Amino acid sequence: MNDNELIARIRALSRPLEPLPTAIEARLPRLAQVRAVLFDIYGTLFVSAAGEIGVGLAVDSDQAFAEALAAVGLPPRGSSALLTAAIQAEHARKRAAGIDYPEVDIIAIWQAVLAELGLQAPLEMARRLALEYELRVNPVWPMPDLAETLAWLAGRGYLMGIVSNAQFFTPLLFPALVGKSLEELGFLPELCLFSWRLGVAKPSTRPFEAALTALVRHGVGAGEVLYVGNDIRNDIRPSVQVGMAGGLYAGDARSLRLREDDPGCRDVEPTCIFKTLSQIPAVLGDSRLGIGGAIG
């Protein structure tokens, strides 16, 4: 199944989701030095029913497992516990090899699960199977003001990138649900760092360090970067540790992760807090924008 067919499946299985309100207050200091804006995806650019990518949660859902198998024409065997066990085993193998926050390749995971069930599937079928399951355990929809905010940033020359825990299907969410590819929206390919490609996931600082290495080639330093994400541990702490400004996206109660019970996050303070994506231009020097302001 090629990318266009996968995009069609995303559209077929997706329905509008509205963000749930949060009680946290916005904080919008001016950050006039910023030249690049990097984003998380799940829970930041997209409403995520699970709050983050389903692979990261190792979600058990026997119904989704059976439906995904049926969708690709395979018999209903086994359960989602096999998928969870395969993810956990791969994490353990990579930790033993010295990777602090390992990421899996979900296609390889599904191929291993199918082999355990005595089933064989070509690569393209495994790709679709991974997508079918993810869309069932973690439906997504673009956040309000997503396209307009990205257009504002691109139109004013800000470099844009992604640092996200993600799988091969994640970039396809943009053409499927926003109508444009990442590049068409203004993201630079070299600034798009996805965990499945790196083999390491947030909250490791390695994806952020890789982004900074790419930004150096554009003459941009850490102090000129704003990173926007919804998780204090996975997004704000590592971005601030490498010298970026950390913008907490607090626009959806499903995905807002304050990590108040995590001792490692107690002293982590975001540089700014956004209730909507349309507030991002306000910290970059557009005085016309404020809480609830419209992009002009």
N, C-alpha and C positions, 0 to 999 in steps of 0.2 A: 504494500500500500504506500503510494507516494505521498509527498507532503500535501498536495492539493486534496487528496482523498482524506487525509487525516484532518485537515482544516474543515472539510465538510462534516466530519463526524463531531468535531468540537462544536460547530454551529448547531448540529442536530440535537446534541445532548445538553446544550446550555440554555439557561433561562435567566432573566434578569434577577439580580440580587441587590438589595439596598443595604448600605452600611447601617449598623446599629449604633445609636448615639453613645458617647462616653461622657463622663463627668469631668475629665481632666481639662484644664484651661489651656488655651493657646499661649505660646510665648514666641514673639516675633521680633527679635533684635535685628538690627540692620547688619548684613554681612556683605558689605560693598566689595570686599576683596575676592569674592568667589568668582571663579572662571569656569568651573566644571561642576556639574551636578550628577551624582550617581544615585541609583535607586535599587532598593529591594523590589521584588515582584509580588509574591503572595502576601496578601494582607496590606500591601502598600499601593501598588498600581492596580491590583485586582482585588475585589472582594473575594475572600476565600472562605467557603463554608466551614472548612476544617481549621482555618486560621493560619495554616502553612501547608506546604506541599505534602501530599499524603504519604509519599515515600519516607519523608523525614519523621512522620508520626508512626510509621510501621502499623498502620491501621488494620484491624481485623474486621472484615465484613464478608461473611460467607455469601450473602445475597449478591453483593457486587462481584465477588469472585466467580460465582456461577453464571451471572449475567454476562460478564466479560468473556468467559469461555464460549458461551452460546453465541455471542455476537460474532465471533470469528469462526463458528462452525465446529467447535471442539466439544466433545462430550463432557457433561458436568461431573468431574471427578475431584476428589480432595476438598480442601478448604483453604481459606485465606491464612490460616495458621502456617501453612507451608511457605507462603510468601514472606510472612513476618520472620519465620525461622531462617530463611535464606538471607534476608537482609541483615539480621543480627549476626549470622555466621560470617558474612563478608565484612561487617564492621569489626568483628573480633579478629579476623585474619589481618586486616589492615592496621588495627591498633598494635598487634603483635609485631608488625613491621615498622612501627614507629610513627604512624600517622595519628595525630592527636584527635582530630575530628574527621573521620573517614566518610567518604561519599561512595555510593554504589552506582553502577551503570544498570539502570532498571531493566534494560533489554536483556543483559546477561543474567540478571536475577530471574526473570520470567523463563528464559531458556533452561535454567537449572531446575526450576519448579516443574516445567513440562517434562523434562527428562526423568525427574523423580516419579512423575505420574505415568511414565511410559508413553508419553505423547511426543510427537515431533511436529515442529512448526518452522517454516522458513523465516528468515529474518524479518521480512515485511509483515508477516502475521504476528510475530512477537512484538513488533512496534505497535501494531494496532491493539493487541491485547493489553499492553501496558497503558495505552491511552484510554481504552474502554474502562479499565478498572479505576484509573485516577479520576476520570470525569464523574464516576459514580460515588467515590468516597470523598471527593473534594471538588464540588462544582465551583466555578469561578465566574466573575463578571467584572467588566471594567469599573473602576472607581469613578464617581462623579468628577467631572472636570478633567479627566485624564488627557484626552486628546487636545483640549484647549491649552492646558498647562504645558504640555510638551511642545506644542506649536509656538507658544510664547517664548519658551526657552530657546528653541532652535532658531526662531526668528531674530533673536537678539544675540546670537553667536555663542551661546553657552555650549561647551562640550558636554555631551550626555553619554552616560554609560550605565551598566547594570552590574551589580555584585549580588548574586542571588543563589540560594540553594534551589537547584532546578534540575530538570531532566531534559532529554532531547525534545520532548513535546512542548516545553515551556515557551520557547520563542514563537511557536505556532499560534499561541493564544492571541498574539497581536494582530496578524492578518485575519484570523478567524473572527475576533470579537471587536476589534477596533477598526479593521478595514485597511490597515497599512502594516507593512513589515517594520521591524525595528529600524532598519536603515532608512526606510521612507519616513519614519517619524523623527529622524534626526540622530539616532544613536550611532556611534562609531563602533564598528565591529571589534576593533582592538581594545575598546573599553567595556566590552560585554564579557564579564567573567562569570561562568556558570559552574556550579560545583561538580556536576557530573563530568565535565571536561577536565577539571583540575584534579579530581579524585579526592578532594578535601572540601569540607563544608564549613560554613560559619557555625560557631563563633570563632573559628581559627582566624588569625590575622592574615594568613597567607593569601586569601583572595583579594584582600584590600591592598596588600603589598604588591601583588601582581598588577592591580589597577594603577597604583602609583608609578610603577615601572613604566607602564604604557603612557601615562600622563607626562612623564619626564620628556618624552619625545615630542610632546606638544608645548614644552616649556612651562608646564604647570606643576607647582609644588603642592605638598599635602595641605598647607595652610590656605590654599586657594580652592579647596574642594569641599562641597557640601554633600554629605551622604544622607539619604532619607530612607528610613525603615521603621518598622512597627514593633521591634523587639529590642528591649534594653540590652539583653545578653548577646543576641546574635548580630545585632546591627549597630547599636550605639556604642557599646563598650569597645569592640574591635576597631571601629572607624575612628573613635577618639584616640585610641591607643596608638594609631599610626599617624596621628596629627591632623586628621580631617575635622571639620565641624560636623557634629552628629545631630541630624534633624529627626526627631521622633514623630512618626505619623500616628496620630491618635484619633483617627477618623472612624474607626470601626471596632466595637467592643468584642467582636469575634476574634480579632487578630491582635489587639493591643496586648503586649506582653511587658508588664512593668517589672516583673521578676523581684517583687518585694521580699520574697522569702529566700532569695539566693544571696548568700553572704558575699559572693564575688561581684554583686551588682549594687550593693548598698551605697557605695560612694560614687556611682556612675551618674553623671548629670548630663542630660542632652543640652546641646547648644541652643536649640530652638524646638518648639512643639507646634505641629500643624494639625488643625482640626479638619482641614480640607486641602486637597492638592492646590486649589486656587490661591491659597495663602503663601505658597512658595515665592512668587514674584515679590511679595511684600518685603521679605527679608533681603531680597537682592537689589532693593533700591527703588522699586516702583511704589511711590507714595500713594498712588490712586487705589491701591489694593489693601484691604484689611480683612478682618474676619467676615466671612460671608460675601466678600467683594467679588465682583464679576471681572473676568479678564477682559482687558480692552487693548 
